[in-house]
């Protein structure tokens, strides 16, 4: 998948990062599906059907960055009315080298949609990398504690 596509329905313009329209996702679906299949943890949190439904319903945004990075985001509203842009998943290589561009684009996208925050869940190493890039109220990781046989072990 080439990231040289112009931004789908986004007013964010970057030659390094692109928000795909639903039509662009459809055109590139086989490659996206293949990439999702490369991450065994994906099926723990999403089904292909739920992902497709949320993309078509414009609840989930699909982004490309660099040469092969795919990122899923979702605009969420808490019961208090606070809006946030949540980064759900990232696949591919080059995330480390693209982090500054990604943070900048997501900040602007979140502002355009009335969000107060961009929320990213990730391993502790990403918290350290983000702390060097941004002044954040809280930069934290999620700790997952397995409770038994429910779900997959990964």
N, C-alpha and C positions, 0 to 999 in steps of 0.2 A: 504494500500500500504506500503510495506516495503522499508525503505531507505537503506537496506543492499545490494541492487543491486550495482554492480560495475558501475562506470561512463560509460555512453553510448558511445558517441563519443568524450568525453572530456579527455584531458590529466591531468586535475585537479583530484587529488586523495584524497578523504576524506571519512572516515567511517561515518561521521555525515551528509554529504551532497552529493548529487548525481545529475549529469546532465543526464537526461534520453534520450536515443536514440529514434528515431521515432518508432522503433519496440517496445521498452519498453513502450512508451506512448500508442501505440495501444493495447498492452497487458493489460494495466491498465486503459484503457479509461473509462470504466463504473464507476470506482471509481472517476476518475478525473471529469467526467460529473456530478456525484452526488455532489461532493464538490463544483463545479461551481454553481450548482443549489441552494446551501445553501446560497449564497450571492446574494441578490436581486439586488444589484447594478451592478453585472457583465453584465447583458443584456443592461445596459445603454451605455456601452463602446464597447462591443464585441458581435458578434453573434457566435453561436457554429460553423457554417460553416466557417466563416472567421478565427476563431481560428484554426480549424482543417487544413484549407488550408495553413495557415502560419506555422503551426508546420510541416506539410508534406513538405512544401517548404523550411524548415529550416530557416525561418525568425524569428520564435519565439522559444526560448529554454524553456524547462520544467525542473524544478529542484524539488527534494524532500529534506527535511531537518528534522531532529528530527524524531518524531514518526508519524506526520500526516500533516506536512507543505508542501504545493505546491506553487511554485513561478514561474511566467512567466517573461522572460526577452527578450529583442530584441536588436540586434546590429544596431545602427542608424548612418548615416553619414549626417552631416549638409552640406548645400551648399558650405561652406568654405572648406570642406574636413575633418574637425574635426570629429573623430569617438567617439561614446559614447556607453556604455552599459546601457540601460534603464531598470529599474525594473518596469514592467507593473502592476503586481498584485501579491498578496500573500494571501493564504487561509490557515486556520488551526490554531492550538494553538502552543505555544512555541516560537513564533517569538522573543519575548523579550530575552529569554534565549539563543537563537541561534544567536543573532545579531552579535556577535564578529566573529563567524565562517563564517557566511554569508558574512559579509563585506570582510573578508580575501579571501574567495574563489572568490567572484565577482571581487575583485581587480586583483587577479592573472589571472582570465579568461579574463578580459578586457585587461590587458597587453599583453596576448598571442594573442589577436585579434587586436592589434594596437590602442586601445582606449585611449583617454586622460582622460576620466572621467567615473565614474559610477553615473548615475542620478536616484534618487529615489524621487518619489512624494508621500507625505503622510501627515497625520495629524501633527499638531504642536508638539505633544508629541514625535513623532519619531525624529523630528529635534533636540530636547533637548537630546534624548538618543544618537543620532549619534554624536553630538558635544562632548560628553564625551568620545567617542571611537576614533574619527579620527580628524585630523587637516584638515579641508576642506576649500576651497576657499569660498564657499557659502553653507550653509545648510539652506534650505528654504522649506516651505510648499506651496501647491497650495491653493488659496482661490477660491472657486466656488461661483459665484453670479448668482442665478436663474434669468432668464429673462422672465419667463412666462410659457406658456403651452407647449413649445417645450421640449421633453424628459420627463423623470420621475421626480417626486418630491424629491426622495431620493438623 
